């Protein structure tokens, strides 16, 4: 998580697979989706 005011990393989100990319937020901003290229899967992160 990056603080918009400072552009500093405030928190990281651990994922089970490497090479997670192509991030997108749900329209509500409550869920983050990322593609896991190595595992041919998608990770969903609850942002609440």
Legacy VTK file of the C-alpha trace (Angstrom):
# vtk DataFile Version 3.0
C-alpha trace
ASCII
DATASET POLYDATA
POINTS 48 float
0.000 0.000 0.000
1.419 3.370 -0.996
0.506 6.572 0.823
-0.644 9.023 -1.865
0.592 12.064 0.044
4.175 10.807 0.365
4.520 8.118 -2.361
6.002 5.873 0.330
5.277 2.165 0.792
3.266 1.879 4.005
2.290 -1.787 3.886
2.830 -4.863 1.713
0.367 -7.629 0.927
1.861 -11.139 1.022
0.827 -13.378 -1.873
1.378 -17.112 -2.218
2.738 -16.918 -5.768
5.387 -14.749 -7.423
5.017 -12.578 -10.521
1.646 -11.125 -9.556
0.825 -8.302 -11.945
-1.999 -6.654 -13.883
-3.667 -5.267 -10.792
-7.207 -3.950 -10.882
-9.654 -2.734 -8.256
-13.336 -3.585 -8.144
-15.636 -0.615 -8.851
-16.310 -0.285 -5.106
-12.566 -0.281 -4.311
-13.109 -3.049 -1.758
-11.355 -5.850 -3.665
-8.049 -5.986 -5.509
-7.559 -8.577 -8.254
-4.175 -9.703 -9.543
-3.114 -12.253 -12.125
-0.580 -14.872 -11.032
1.278 -15.738 -14.207
3.143 -18.744 -12.748
0.065 -20.407 -11.308
-2.399 -19.471 -14.067
-4.691 -18.130 -11.348
-6.107 -14.923 -9.909
-5.702 -13.659 -6.350
-8.454 -11.581 -4.749
-7.444 -9.310 -1.861
-10.083 -7.879 0.496
-9.083 -4.226 0.899
-11.371 -3.560 3.886
LINES 1 49
48 0 1 2 3 4 5 6 7 8 9 10 11 12 13 14 15 16 17 18 19 20 21 22 23 24 25 26 27 28 29 30 31 32 33 34 35 36 37 38 39 40 41 42 43 44 45 46 47
